[in-house]
Amino acid sequence: MSQIDEVVSVLVVGENYKFKNQPERLKYIGKNWSGNGYWHQFEKAGEQGVWCELLDSDLRLIEKAH
């Protein structure tokens, strides 16, 4: 594995992701306009409503949950 962090380049609506080294599962709900720009939005698994929003530049912080 290279020293460069893997970036999630293609997010799939409905798939589960997580922040690296964190156990919480996040369900991707899409890239939407949210007040001041387009954000990737996630629900916490098992809950409804946006739990977090990430910019394209922040996608390096997440990985696909297995």
KALINWO-V803065 format. One record per pair of residues at least 12 apart in sequence whose C-alpha atoms are under 10 Angstrom apart, sorted by the first residue. I is the first residue (numbers start at 1). GAP is how many residues later the second one is. D is the distance in Angstrom with one decimal. If there is no record, write none. Layout:
BEGIN
[[I,GAP,D] [I,GAP,D]]
END
This chain:
BEGIN
[[4,56,9.7] [5,55,6.5] [5,56,8.5] [5,57,9.8] [5,58,9.9] [6,53,9.2] [6,54,6.5] [6,55,8.9] [6,56,8.9] [6,57,8.0] [7,49,9.7] [7,50,9.2] [7,51,8.9] [7,52,6.0] [7,53,4.5] [7,54,7.8] [7,55,7.6] [7,56,7.6] [8,48,9.5] [8,50,9.8] [8,51,6.0] [8,52,6.6] [8,53,8.8] [8,54,7.1] [8,55,6.3] [8,56,7.6] [9,47,9.1] [9,50,7.9] [9,51,9.1] [11,17,7.3] [11,18,9.4] [11,19,8.2] [11,20,9.4] [11,29,9.0] [11,48,9.5] [11,52,9.8] [11,53,8.8] [12,15,9.3] [12,16,6.8] [12,17,8.3] [12,18,7.9] [12,52,9.9] [13,14,7.6] [13,15,5.1] [13,16,5.2] [13,17,5.8] [13,18,9.1] [13,28,9.7] [13,29,9.3] [14,12,9.4] [14,13,5.7] [14,14,5.4] [14,15,6.2] [14,16,8.5] [14,28,9.4] [14,29,9.7] [15,12,5.6] [15,13,5.9] [15,14,8.4] [15,27,9.9] [15,49,8.0] [15,50,8.4] [16,12,6.4] [16,13,9.8] [16,26,9.1] [16,27,9.4] [16,28,9.3] [16,29,7.8] [16,47,8.9] [16,48,6.3] [16,49,5.5] [16,50,8.0] [17,25,8.7] [17,27,9.7] [17,28,9.4] [17,45,6.6] [17,46,5.6] [17,47,4.3] [17,48,4.5] [17,49,8.2] [18,24,9.7] [18,26,9.4] [18,27,9.9] [18,43,8.5] [18,44,5.4] [18,45,5.6] [18,46,6.3] [18,47,5.7] [18,48,9.3] [19,40,9.2] [19,41,9.1] [19,42,5.8] [19,43,4.2] [19,44,6.3] [19,45,8.8] [19,46,8.9] [20,40,8.9] [20,41,6.0] [20,42,5.3] [20,43,6.1] [20,44,9.1] [20,45,9.4] [21,40,9.5] [21,41,9.0] [21,42,9.4] [22,40,9.3] [23,42,9.0] [24,20,7.3] [24,21,7.7] [24,41,9.2] [25,17,9.5] [25,18,8.7] [25,19,6.2] [25,20,5.4] [25,21,8.9] [25,39,9.3] [25,40,6.9] [25,41,9.6] [26,15,9.4] [26,16,5.8] [26,17,5.5] [26,18,4.6] [26,19,5.2] [26,20,8.9] [26,21,9.5] [26,24,9.9] [26,25,8.3] [26,26,8.7] [26,36,9.6] [26,38,9.4] [26,39,8.4] [27,14,8.6] [27,15,5.3] [27,16,5.1] [27,17,6.2] [27,18,5.7] [27,19,8.8] [27,20,9.4] [27,21,9.8] [27,23,9.6] [27,24,9.5] [27,38,9.6] [28,12,7.6] [28,13,6.2] [28,14,4.6] [28,15,6.6] [28,16,9.0] [28,17,9.4] [28,22,9.5] [28,24,9.8] [28,25,9.8] [29,12,5.7] [29,13,5.5] [29,14,6.9] [29,20,9.4] [29,21,8.2] [30,12,7.5] [30,23,9.9] [31,22,8.9] [31,23,9.1] [31,24,9.2] [31,25,9.6] [32,21,9.4] [34,19,8.9] [37,18,8.9] [38,15,9.3] [38,16,8.9] [38,17,7.4] [38,18,8.9] [39,13,9.3] [39,14,5.6] [39,15,5.5] [39,16,5.2] [39,17,7.5] [39,19,10.0] [40,12,8.3] [40,13,5.4] [40,14,5.0] [40,15,6.2] [40,16,7.4] [40,18,9.4] [40,19,8.6] [41,12,4.5] [41,13,6.6] [41,14,9.1] [42,12,8.4]]
END
